């Protein structure tokens, strides 16, 4: 059994706390790990998880941001559906190879070819959460998990959501016995946004992750599965302090290219798609580009919310070079919003140039060498490594199999 555990927004610094956690020493003293692991740009959850399961850059798999482009909609759809991924991926490869797969609140998995699937999706319109979940994943399995563990839920609030996901994980391991499990936990990410990545609440969430991992290891040990299971535990991106907010569409409003008041958008001929630490300009009249660039240059020289224009390479790798004319990165301690400000004290979506903005990968169990420390890697290495462990024929990826960690 291969178990892929994603700890959303847990950076390298917090992985060091997990590696040294008193609760986990007994188990992690046999682990190997990659210390500084780069995310992909744009460094947001859905983009990163699509790269984790494909091994390729966003420009190839086409999930370039969490939300779809929908100016004026204060609650736009996310890229929930597995069909949003336009390249081969671990779900499809496992299905082709007749492997039994489980996925628990993993991003971009609505309607995925997964036998035991609780997709990460929110209700739309008059739907309830139950309706949205059952419509986009296997009904009987989800009803079974909700019947058993639904009492743990408090909507999507944390830590209740992760407690539910964890109870489902232990149940799936014991009763479904899959070959491959994807499990996603967002406790740290939620608290980073609400309170900041260096807050007591965020570090409390790290402790809860450590407690869950200890329970997982003990459960596997009790059921004589610890030595039969391969585990990759990793983050998708890190998180930075962001105490100040800025709406780059105010620039377009000043230049007469967008008309909005408060949360109501009346019209636009240009629009910045906000991704937290970065934003990307869609422009319908290209003759106005010079005017916008001049204004941005002035703002950058003055200091303030806009740090710099993104490079051509960053635009290309992100996938935003298709349909967007330029991108900007937020200055230190700033984040961008589009129309309505959902106040954050921690954000991601920044470029990979940011210092201290990496995550880590912990590997342990069957087929993993002990006590190997690899200095650097990428979240795109997870997919080719998983393919090697599962003995599935690989495809061309931008990541590489972490063979130095494998027996």
ABEGO torsion letter per residue (X at the ends): XBBBBBBBGBBAAAAAAAAABAAAAAAAAABBBBABBBBBOBBBAAAAAAAAAAGBBAAAAGBABABBBBBGBABBBBBABAAABABBBAAAAAAAAGBBBBBBGBBGABGBBBABBBBBBBBBEABBAAAAAAAABBAAAAAAAAAAAAAABBEABOAAAAAAAAAAAAAAAAAAGBABBBBBBAAAAAAAAAAEAABAAAAAAAAAAAAAAAAAAAAAAAAGAAAABBBBBBBABBBBBBABBBBAAAAAAAAGABBBBEABBABBABBBBBAGABBBBBBABAAAAAAAAAAAAAAAAAEEABABBBBAAAAAAAGAABGBABBBBBBBGBBBBAABBBBBABBBGBBAABBGABBBBBBBEBGBBBGBBBABBBAAAAAAAAAAAAGBBBBBBABBBBAAABX
